[in-house]
Structure formats: C-alpha cells, structure tokens
Amino acid sequence: MNSEARLHALSEFLKTKRAMLRPESFGMIAGSRRRTPGLRREEVAQLADVSLTWYTWLEQGRDIRVSPSVLNSVAKALQLNEDERKYMLTLALESDNEQPEPDIASPAVPSSLKYIIDELRHCPVIVSDRRCGIVGWNDAAAYVFLDFAEVPINERNMVKLLFARKELRRLAANWEQFAGGFLAMFRSYYGQYVKDEWYEQFISEMKAGYPDFTRLWEHSGVSYAPEVSLEFRHAQAGKMLFHLTSMQAQGSSELRCSIYTPAPGSATESKLRQRLARKESYGSHDQQHDPGEQ
C-alpha cells in the first residue's frame, strides 16, 4: 500500500466510523437538518478536543503531522475498539509502517499444528495466511464448507470464496455476518502490511467482480481475532450451530486458525460425528475393494 492508498484507507475508515455514531448517544439532537447519518465533523473535533480544520484534513486523507496522543483522542471520540484504534494508528503514523517487504510465499502448516487440527475431529478448522489464503484444513471443515483440495491453489482465498462460491453463500443463515468476520480479520492484515501492494490489487478485483463485497467492505469492522456465533444450513446435515474463534498460531504471525466449535446443547456435534464416521467407513470400504491395489 503506497502513501496515497494508505491515506485514502484512513479517510474512508474515519468517515465510516463517524457515520455510525448516533448523536443521541452524546446528548445531541438528531434533528431533520442533518443531511448525513452520524456525527458532524465539528462534533467529532469537539469531542476529541482538536481543531475542526485539523480533523477535516485528517478525514480527507491529507498528509499532515499527527501524534499518537491526539489520534488516541480521536479514537475515543469515535468510540473505536482496541483493534480499530490500532488499525487507525497504523494507517495514520507512517513511522509505524516500516515493515520489511513481505514474502509472497504462503507459510507451510507445521506438522505439530496439522496434528492438532486433525485431532479436532468434530470442530471444523481452517488455517489461513495473512492474505486469508487457505493453507490447511481438517476433514470436518471439508465436510461443512467444501472440499478445498478440489479448489485450485491460486483460488483458495477464503474472502474470495465467500463471494464466489454459491454453496458458501447458501451455507450461512446470516451470510453477511459470516463474511463480515473474515472481512474484519482481512482489514486488520490490510492495515498491518501496508507495503504489500497485493492487498490493493485484490480489493480492486473484488470490488469489480462482486458488488456485495464493496458494500460490506466499506462498513466492515476491524478484528484481529473475531468471535461470532453462526447458524449454518448444511445441504446434508441441515441446521448446524457453531461458535467461531479465531486465533493466531503460536510461533508464527503468518498463520491463523479459525475454529468452529459446535454450540453446546445443539445437535451439531452428533451430526458431525455420524456424518464423518459414515464417510470414514465408506472410505475404508472403497480402499479394501480398490482394484488398483490388487
């Protein structure tokens, strides 16, 4: 992300967060004279105790001098959460953006991590890199989502698949919440790896190909580890309830595990046990009668 793109991303983020604030929450009268939703720029400037001119320039994406303390005041005025605050500071403070040029190769899944995700037999697990490229998964994930082994390697990007594959769009009862969790994680990477031009190219391609992406991306949050509850409508297993937990793999800042834990009290785990056991049984039966092994 070059300087112009970085400041544009900051501008769009600030505008979006300002539009989401309700004047009534700050003791202000909404009134019919407000032409746009949310707070006005002068109101945010007043809450942050900064000049209107300075905040206007910041929101317009101008290249101005900023300090962490003043940006923290803006973050407080906009009611940003901790991940959103870090994201804003990363975009605004060029001195914080001195990462080395990133390696474009996806990291391999360590054998120890592969063992762990395979042992989570009834919890679908997807391992992704910092571009949300899918680099690992277990049998439960292949059953619930799709068989990623049948997807060409250069197309195994979870963000793209969520918009491109009809089976994934039909899977979640609340698809926008499902996609939003990954977009929030993707945005955190987008702000962190500001020197990787791949992000700008990918976002441009997604906007050109998928109108829903543009709408959701412009209003996506920022989360390094989103936790959400999801209801899936699986074509074979029917209703399935999961809690999504996303965590960074220890020892590698490049790998992240998205773990879908069956909701307690639901029939989800029993359904997975039955379906996967049946699949293993069929697989074992096929191997025993494979004429190619005779």
HULIN-V879508 format. One line per field, one symbol per residue. phi: phi as a letter, one per 20 degrees, with the letter a starting at -180 (. if undefined). psi: psi as a letter, one per 40 degrees, with the letter a starting at -180 (. if undefined). burial: 1 if it has 24 or more other C-alpha atoms within 12 Angstrom, else 0. Layout:
phi=???
psi=???
burial=???
//
This chain:
phi=.fffffffffgffffffffeeegffdmdefmeefecfneegfffgffemcfffffgffffmfecfccgfffffffffelffffffffffffedffeddffgffffffffgfffffffffefdcgccdcefdmfedaadffffffeafffeeggfdedfffffeeeffffefefdfffgfffffffffffgffdfeefgffffffffffecgffgffffdfecbfbfccdcdddffdemfcdcdecdbfffnbeedcddddegfgneegffffgfffffffffffffffdfffee
psi=hidddddddddddddddddehhddeefihcieeheiiaiidddddddefiiddddddddefigihiiddddddddddefiidddddddddddgddeffiihihehhiihidddddddddgdfhhhhhiaeefhheiiiddddddcigddehideeghdddddddhddddddhdgddddddddddddddddddgeeheddddddddddddhddddddddeiahhdgihihihigiddeahhhihhhhihhhehedhhhhhhhhhheiedddddddddddddddddddddfheee.
burial=101011111111111111111110000000000000011110111011010001111111100001000111111111110011111111111100100000000110100011001101111111111111111111111111110100000001111111100001111100111111111111111111111100110110010000011001111111111111111111000011111111111000011111111110000110111011000000000000000000
//
